[in-house]
Amino acid sequence: MHLLVVSVVVIGLTTIIVPVQSTSSEHPLDENETATLWSNDPDTCPEGIQTGDGVGSETAAIRELANCTDLTFKRPPSTAARWSVHDFEELEPGDGNTSVHPPNATLTDSVVIADAHASLFAAHPSTTVHREPDDSPLYIAPTGTVRGLVDYRVRPLENESVDVDPDSGASLRHEVSEVRLLLGGDVLTVTNGSQTPVLAYETNETGRTNLTIEADIRVRLAQGSPATGGTDSDSETTVDEVTVSESIPVRVYGPTVEQFTARYPNGDTGIALYQRQPWHGYSLRGDGDARVRGVWRYYTARDTGWDELVHSRSDGSERVRSDARPVFVHAYPSEIGPRAEPVRDGPTILDVWGTESESPAIELPENVTVDVVEQPYTQSYGLALRTDERTLEGVHVQGIVRGVNTTVTIPDDERVRPLRESELSVELENQSASGATLRIELTDATTGDPISLTDTQGADPVAVPADGERRTGYITVNGERVETNPDGTATVQVREPGSYSVRYHPGSWLSHDPAYVGSTASVSWHPLLTVAGWVAFLDEVVWWSIPFVTALYGGIRIGKFLKYDEYQYK
């Protein structure tokens, strides 16, 4: 095996063996890639770490970083599969006297056959998705490869269950006669005679099922007499046969995307995408580089069930360090909610549908240190966005399983729902000194037909939103929500003078047909803008001035009465 134990780091009483890839050119991973594989290993960050590449080299820097923390990926990496494929070549089954198996293998004993098993080594491409506590399904690609180990041992001829003449020159022949790969109850692949089968498969199935490796092991008794010139193949009798298997629950990953498209009056495109399975991201195919990233990020970790192998013999068993350890890709939620890129000039996310889920942080292995969300997050399965991309041809859907992607095309204009312009008007009615009535009218800017907000669901089945939720459009007057009647009008009583801003908030184009874009209008009201207001104002002025006029007149009269005439008394 192309692994070297380069360091043993002692922390307290714990000994940690750090595997690092050798410099052999036969290995498909370089040292930087190998350093990223071991997220399930303890992180050891000793001071003054030394490497053969020199302290300042890029390889040394990445290796040192990998020793101190776990490195993660923006997309599902290929390193896990490439490592597992190469390591699988180092997996050697036992001979007829020894059965080699992982410690957790399910063993089967029979008359002559003992410690028989079939164990799944690796299935790639695949991703284990840590969605929430106690929910980490394994998603596999619809086209991939499964590797396994089938082994057993044969009891000696002295076994009392086998009737053999000791002078007959008989011997036992044993073999793995057939290995099958099943998905659910369907056989995908069959191979003959291999104890380390490599089973390529392809399926059109999707959803939850079981992946099973199944093997037939057979022992034959061959009898022949060398004295008569015969061989042990002259006569063969099957004396024992067993079928062994291992099944794991999987979900076949095949993103099936439902698409809803709309066209805004200014030429922008509205797109809604809906799928039940987790998704990595969406890329808008056009002249730009607009894209939307989901919540998932990735790390790679070995399957610790293959760290050791058990060698079982008739006189006992022993555990040895395994030379072959499969590595798998794991996905975890790292961000809350999808986000559009580029941040400033990218598409606008209009709505997100999904399931509120608890953080899976508590279920991750103790030695895995990644930036998993600590609070509840949304597993999104529906997304609506708006883009100004004028040459948009389609949307490339990137899956959470490596290599499993799909592309949906933008339909022609006949299948695109148009978004219409709306016209919002507001007028003052029934003004008085104490208040006024605002009459609001909402109409289709093209046809002049009223837009009613009391019945927003048309008969077109495409109008049903992806998540089944219906949102009604509404109008606000200075933030206060109102709805129009079937004639497309609404009235609002106002008492305070000032400016009133009216805004139409249309419902989602996913749930409305016809669908509209928003519009605004404004109006100002003050009592002094009306004749009645001026009369009321003058009336108030008169009433408020009477006391002051009376006081003024009284003051003048008293002043004249008390005035001193100096000429009269000269």
Buried (B, 14 or more C-beta within 10 A) or exposed (E): BBBEEBBEBEEEEEEBEBBBBBEEEEBBBEBBBBBBBBBBBBBBEEEEBEBEEEEEEEBBBBBBBBBEEBBBBEBBBBBBBBBBBBBBBEBBBBEBEBBBBBEEBEBBEBBBBBBBBBBBBBBBBBBBBBBBBEEBBBBBBBEBBBBBBBBBBBBEEEBEEBEBEEEBBBBBBBBBBBBBBBBBEEEBBEBEEBBBBBBEBEBEEBEEBEBBBBBBBBBBBBBBBEEEEEEBEEBEEEBBBBBBBBBEEBBBBBBEBEBBBBBBBEEBBBBBBBBEBBBBBBBBBBEBEBBBBBBBBBBBBBBEBBBBBBBBBEEEEEEEEBBBBBBBBBBBBBBEEBBBBEEEEBBEBBBBBBEEBBBBBEBBEEBBBBEBBEEEBBBBBBBBBBBBBEEBEBBBBBBBBBEBBBEBEBEEEEEBBEBBBBBBBBEBEEBEBEBBBBBBBBBBBEEEEBBBBEEBBBEEEEBBBBBEEBBBBBBBBBEEEBEBEEEBBBEBEBEEBEEBEBBBBBBBBBBBBBBBBEBEBEBEBEBEEBEEBEEBBEEEEEEEEEEEEEEEEEEEEEEEEEEEEEEEEE
